[in-house]
């Protein structure tokens, strides 16, 4: 099978099973100077374009049920079995493997200082950190800066297009959907698998690795997702708001400020950035 075809096939299969939670990945803001800083306020004022809300709500209902009855039980079982230290190591390994995505996205944005930090983190964690199991770089002062190709396009003012709730894939828009395709080809997992196994085994290795990554991510944010469901009057609007706020923060390097706990807020929609900071991506 042609490599590009099985790469896309593996991405689709894993996404079908697990991608509804990709939106909730944890990401940090970064510090490079933004030449568009004076214009970022315009994005804050923009209203979300949701011309097919009826369709999106139907798909959201399906994705939510898939998460509740398939992914959440799997993640809960995984969390019960796996020790915390092991889960931290797994999270660190997959974070380290995002280096190609971070590097390309930073270079596209001309953030060369940040690209150098990504390279430093990767080299340190891949060696001193035992193939990424330990995040040594953070302890040495090299902080994580999350990037993806969708944020790189947004940085260069590519419009997001209408809001889309995709079956299995979760919240997105045209710009970020294209960015996900690029990010998928930048993942080193399929290339490593194809270099160490035949085509059939490589597909299984890729699917297995991606499944572990997604289940681990879902386990990491189980409490945050439950809090969001409990606190929101309209969970669909909450996820939509969290999606756009998080994407805006990543594109314009906005710092997330600490907010009051959910139980202290009189109105769940009055200030939902506290949970938004914990929810994301698989955007």
N, C-alpha and C positions, 0 to 999 in steps of 0.2 A: 504493500500500500504506500502511495506517495506520502512522504513525511508531512507535508503541509496539510494533507487531508486527515491523517490520523491525529495530528496535533489539534486541528479544529474539532475532530470527533471527540477526542478526550476532553477538551474544554467544554463542549456541549453536554456530554454525558454527566460530568461532575456537576456542572451548573444546574442541570435538570434536577439532580438529586438534592443539591445542597445550597444553591446560590441565593435563596431568599434572604440569607443572613449576611450576605456580602456587604450590604449597606451599612452594617453596624461595626465595621472595623475601626479599631482605635488608631488615631493619627494625631501627631503633634504639629504645632505651627513652627515656622522657621524664621530666620533672622535676616536673610539677605535683603538689601535695599530694593524696594519695588518702584520702578519708574512710573507705574500707574497709580501710585498711592493717592494722588490728588483726585483721581477719577473713580476710585473704588467706592466712594459714597454713592455714586450713581447706581451701582449694582444693588446697594442696600435698599434703594427706593423702588427697584423693579418688582412688579408683581409676577407671581408664578403663572406661566402660561399652561393652562390645563384644559385644552379645548375638547378633549374626549374623556372628561371626568367619569361619565357613566361606565365606559369600558374599563378605565383604569381602576375604578372601585371594584368592579367584578373580578378583575385579575388579582387585585390586592386581597380580596376575600379568599381566593383560591390559594395564593401564595402563603397567606397567614395560616390557613388550615394545614398546608403542607409542612410549614415550620412547626406548628403546634404538635402535630401527630406523627411526624417522621423525624425531623432534625432535632427538635428539643429532647425527645426521649433518648435518642442516640447520644446527644451531647451530655445529658444528665448521667447516663450510664458510664460514659467515658470519664466524666468528672469524678464519679464515685470510685471508679477503679484506679485511676491513675493518680499517683502522689503529686502534690503541688510542685515539688522540685522538678519532676519529670515534665510536667506541663509547661513550666517556665522554660526548660531547655528546648522543648519542641517549638514553643512560640519563638524563641530566639533563633533557632535554626532557620525557620521559614522566613523570619524577618531578614536574616542575613542574605537569603536567596533572592530578595527583592532588589539587590544592588543594581543589576542591569537596568531595571525599570527606573529606579531613582536616578541613576547616572544619566541615562538618555533624556529623561524629562528635565533634569536640571540644566543640561547642556542646551537643550532646545530653548529654554528660557534665558540662556546666557548667564546663568548663575554658576559661574566657574568656581567660586569659592565654596559653594555648597557641594558642587560635584567633587571637589577635592576632599571635603569632609566625608562624603559617602565612600570614596575610595579608601580613605584612612580607616573608617569604621569596618569596612569589609576586610581589609588586610589584617587588622588587629584581631577582629573576632574570628576570622578564619584560621588564625595561627594560635595566638595566645588564648583565644576563646574556644579552642577545641572544635573547629569546624562550625562555629557559631553557637554552640551549646551555652556558652557564657557570654554575656554582653559586657566584655571588658572595656570596650571603647567608651561607653557611657560613663563608667567610673573614671576614665582618663580625661573626661571633659568634652568628648565628641558626641553631641546629642543627636538623636534620631530626627531626621527631617523627612516627612512622608511626601512623596510626589507620585504622580502617574501621568500618562500622556493626556488624559482629559484635562487635568489642571494646567498642563503646559499649553494646550490649545486655548483654554480660558484665559490664561495669562496674556496671550497675544490677541485677546478680544474676539475670539471666534464665538459667535452667539450659541447658546445652549440648545435652542430649538424648544419645541413643546415638551412638557413633562410626559413621560411614558412609564407606565407600570407594566413591565414585561412578564409574561408567564414564566415562572421558574427563576428568571433572572432578577426580578425585583425592580426598584426604582431606577430610572435612568433618564436620559434625554439623547438626542441625536449625537451631540458632540461627545458626551461621555461614553455612549455606546461604541462609537468608533474608537475612542481611546482604549476601551477594554480589549478590543481586538488587537491593537498594537501591544498593549501590556502582555497579552497572552503569548505573543510571539517573542517577547523579551524574557519570558520565564525560562530559567536554565534547566528546570526539571525535565522537560521532554528531551532536551539535547543530551543531558547526562544519562538519561535512561536509554536513549538510542545508541549512545556510545558504549554502553556496558552490557547491552542485551539485544536479542533479535527483535524484529518489529512487533511481534505479538506480545512478548514479555515487556517490551518498552511501553506499550499502551497500558498494560496492567499496572506497571510500576508508576506511570504518570497518574493514572486514575487513583491509585491507592495513596500516593503522596498528597495529591490535591484534596482527597477526601479527608485525610488526617488533618491537614491544614485547616480546612473549613470547619470540621467538627471541633477542633481545638479553639478556633476563633469563636464559635458559637458558645462553647463552654465558658470562655473568658468573659462573655458579655451576657450571660444568662440572667443575672440579677438586674442589669440595666434594662434589658428588654422587657422583663416582667414589670419593672417599675414604670416603664413607658406605657405599657398596656393598661396598668392600673390607674395611672395618673391622668391619662388623656381622655377627654370627652369624645373626641373623634380620632381614633388611632390612625386612620388614613391621612388626615391632615397633619397629625403629629409627625408621622414618618416623612411626609412630603416636606414639611418645614425643616425637620432635622437634616434631610438630604441636602436641601439648598443652602442652609446655613453652614453645613460642614464643607460643602464644595466651595462656597464663597470664602470661607476662612482659609482653606488650602490655597486657593488661587491668589488671594491677596495677602497671604502671610499674616492673617489676623490672629492675635493671641486670644485664647479662650479664657474668659474671666470666671472666677468661681461664683457659683450661684447658691441660693439657699436650697436646703434639701426639699424634696418634693412635698413632704408632709407639712412643711411650713408655708407653702404657697397657697393662698386662698383660691386662686384661679389657676388650674393646670396650664392654661394657655397664656397666662400673664407673663411668664418668664421661663420658657422651657429650654433655655440654653444649657442648663446644668446637665440635663439628660442628653441633649444634643452633643455635648462635648464627649460623651461616652459612646454614643451611637454613630455609626458612620453613614462602603463600598463599596461591597464587593463590590461601591460605586467604582 
